[in-house]
Amino acid sequence: MKIFWLFNHPAPYKVDFFNELGKHCELTAMFERDQEGGRNAEFYSHKAKTFREIRCHAHPIGAINSCSFAPVKHLKKNHYDVVVLNGYRTFTEMKTISYCRRHKIPYVFYINGGIKKVKENPLQRAIKRKYISRASSYLCPDENSAEYLTYYGAEPSLISIYPYSSVYEKELVSSPLSLEEKLAIRKELGIEGKHVYASSGFFIPRKNFGQLISLWPHMPKEDTLVIIGEGPLQEKFEAQIKELGLTNVKLLPFMSHDKELRFFSCADAFLFLSKEDIYGHVIEEALSQALPIVSDAQVNAAVHLVHVNENGYLVPLDEQEKILKSFIDVLNPDFPKRCLEIAKENTIESSVKYHLSYFTSYLEKVKQ
């Protein structure tokens, strides 16, 4: 099976997925740009091993956009059994979608997540509907994203939900770590606290770490919050922590994937109060290390993977008392086991298995 996949940038989770998928098919992945704006250089340490990688080398526009005819030129010269177009947002993606439609080339419209905007500029909505509708088939990672596709013109019967993951089976902890094992890792990492709460992400307003920090004066002083990341708001958060006199809140710099998973494994819970996330694969990464979750319902991965009262809680961002109560309740000793059960259903391997089955069925339908 020959597959062509257009994606914005060589994100490590995508490269890992492609490397696993490439073991079972002839995969060509074309990346529009070398990196997304604002990303740490270490973020792009994963390399293509089992698939053919092509870079558009287009001039980047802003943090995400690009404009290149490279995918169109490539499709003119090469035939593929399956064409996957990962989104519509860039000029490159728009040009490729338009080309496939004009030349009646079937394609799978693929997203890593999506949130519909009920209140938005009519022109923006029209553009979304123009490029999202009329695909041969659709793949998305959760129910909210499926609703997003339908809202912007996708035929519901053509939408399938795939298991989304950035974690290999071998990276899951075999069982929740004992207190002794956690304490040993905490000592190694220089982290103290009766209970350790983890969070992670880019330091931008949407991720809402400021609210999380502002809640910590209401938590027991022996409980530690550790936020992993970097970004333009770092100095603001450092000043906020100092102003509140918080000695039990730590900001740690960006970590590689394996180091971050190791840190998660020694924590007690994962807190993610993002105001909006089209998916949020860090939720699945935390679950892979048996970490119960507290998140809000604007994070698609949390809505999809958090089963309330089983492995975590979904909380309203405007109700402080409910959030603080969930920080305590999430330490339920029964939750970590359920976290692993869900994580085992969402690995890179299970995702690849699903995609291969899906593409086989898709090919049969396209040929009819």
LINUR-V34649 format. One record per pair of residues at least 24 apart in sequence whose C-alpha atoms are under 6 Angstrom apart, sorted by the first residue. I is the first residue (numbers start at 1). J is the second residue. Records with the same first field share a line. If there is no record, write none. Layout:
BEGIN
I: J  J
END
This chain:
BEGIN
1: 25  26
2: 26  27  80  81
3: 27  80  81  82  83
4: 28  29  83
5: 29  84
6: 30  85  86
7: 31  86
8: 32
9: 33  34  35
12: 46
13: 166
17: 348
19: 49  50
21: 352
22: 50  51
27: 51
28: 52
29: 53
30: 54  55
31: 55
32: 56
33: 57
36: 63  64
37: 63
65: 90
66: 90  91  92
67: 91  92
68: 92
72: 96
83: 107
84: 108
85: 109  110
86: 110  111
87: 111
106: 136
107: 136
108: 136  137  138
109: 135  138
110: 138  139
111: 140
113: 145  278  279
114: 145  148  278
115: 148  278
116: 148
129: 153
163: 346  351
165: 346  347  348
167: 347  348
168: 347  348
169: 347
172: 288  289
173: 289
176: 290
182: 266
193: 222  223  224
194: 222  223
195: 223
196: 223  224  267  268
197: 225  267  268  269  270
198: 226  227  270
199: 227  270  271
200: 227  228  229
201: 229
202: 229  230  231
203: 230  231  233
204: 233
206: 275
207: 274
208: 274
224: 248  249
225: 249
226: 250  251
227: 251
228: 252  253  254
229: 253  254
230: 254
265: 289
287: 339  343
288: 340  343
290: 336  339  340
291: 336
292: 336
310: 335
311: 335  338  339
END
